[in-house]
Amino acid sequence: MGSRLQFSKKLKFVDATPKIPKILACALAVFLSTAGVAAANPVTIKAGLVLDGKGGVLKDVIITVEDGKIASIEPAAASAAGRPDYDLSGLTLTPGWIDTHVHLTWHFGKDGRFAARDPDAGAAMLDFAANAYATLMAGFTTVQSVGDIREKDLRDMIARGAIAGPRVLSSLTAVISTLWTPDQIREHVRNMADAGADLIKIFASESIRDGGGRTLNDAQVQAAVGEARARGLRTLIHAYGDDSIRACIAAGCSQIEHGSLASDAVFKLMAEKGVYFDPNIGLVIQNYVDHKPQYLGIGNYTEEGFAQMEKAIPLNLEMFKRALKIPGLKIVFGTDAVAGAHGRNAEELIYRVRKGGQDPTAALVSMTSLAARSLGLEGKIGTLAPGFEADLTAVEGDPRADIGSLRNVRFVMKGGKVFKMEGWERRP
């Protein structure tokens, strides 16, 4: 859904993304074109309270940023840096946040309805850019956007600095057809790897709107996961129940999404095998319900489908509470953010803490260092320490005491560039 990838009978990759008209391309380049305030080296930041992303706490420090990375962290009292470039003494500073599951290309069209296929490619790209910008302004400096070939252009434009947005990892498309043979699935995975996919997404279950039952058989799952592994790619799998999840774990998958119908036994198996789990319990379905008129009547967004989703809200909460009790289960942060949810990603974590009972520090780790580990980027992002990318998010308040303070993002830096500075002025 949402993919503009086409295949010949031999499953050859064809990039069918419409070309953006020149005038719209120019507008897009101007749109939100503040690609960050590129400050002179080095840059110093004074922080009163630092949560380092791994559960550690620092107070009253000077952070020096050079060439887009954190060069040093030292006590403010002992620092010879002088007056800091940015004084964030009244804020809580964390590593830039990471959402391991979003859909940046999902948007509402000109009629206000969900645009699964927007015929105006240029206008659609502007909407994608707006989604990316809203996500960055909400404190998320890295996201994993999965399932749409159009994410490739968005990812690359952000990486070039043409538009402002979080660092994007993309699967480009997804393995979804139940009609493909294992050999066809392997060829698809190879095509995606050659096209520049950062990971492979696999649908092993139907939508929860359709009951969440298993779709792919063992041979199909093994073909997808095995070929991805052979190409050095992680696998993110949409799955709800024990049957599909067990098959994916047996095949050696990297991460399971949703798991609404999973048992404790399967959670224990995930923990044993080191599989990451991203439950998506506090934003995506609630967002669908809140925007029902904009989705109803499109695809499987039917009255029956919405009834199924509403039933899943308490089911997901009960499932999450059980999952929290499983020793060693790596519960990572992801939202499945779709049209209407971009920029509100933190609501998922707030829900997990307030409704699900997750420890606030563990919750913060799940969207920083643990999320980075799930992406294979644990040596680059997700931790506030020397040598890491200078991805920083600062909020007003202490999220350990009030997780709702995640809504109060006042400062965002990505790769050493400041993208948001709300109420906190840089030194003249």
Secondary structure by P-SEA (a helix, b strand, c coil): cccccccccccccccccccccaaaaaaaaacccccccccccbbbbbbccccccccccccbbbbbbccccccccccccccccccccccccccccccbbbbcccccccccccccccccccccaaaaaaaaaaaaaaaaaacccbbbbccccaaaaaaaaaaacccccccccccccccccccccaaaaaaaaaaaaaacccbbbbcccccccccccccccaaaaaaaaaaaaaabbbbbbbcccaaaaaaaaaaccccccccccccaaaaaaaaaabbbbbcccccaaaaaaaacccccccccccaaaaaaaaaaaaaaaaaaaaaaacccccbbbbcccccccccccaaaaaaaaccccccaaaaaaaacaaaaaaacccccccccccccccbbbbbcccccccccccccccbbbccccccccccccccc
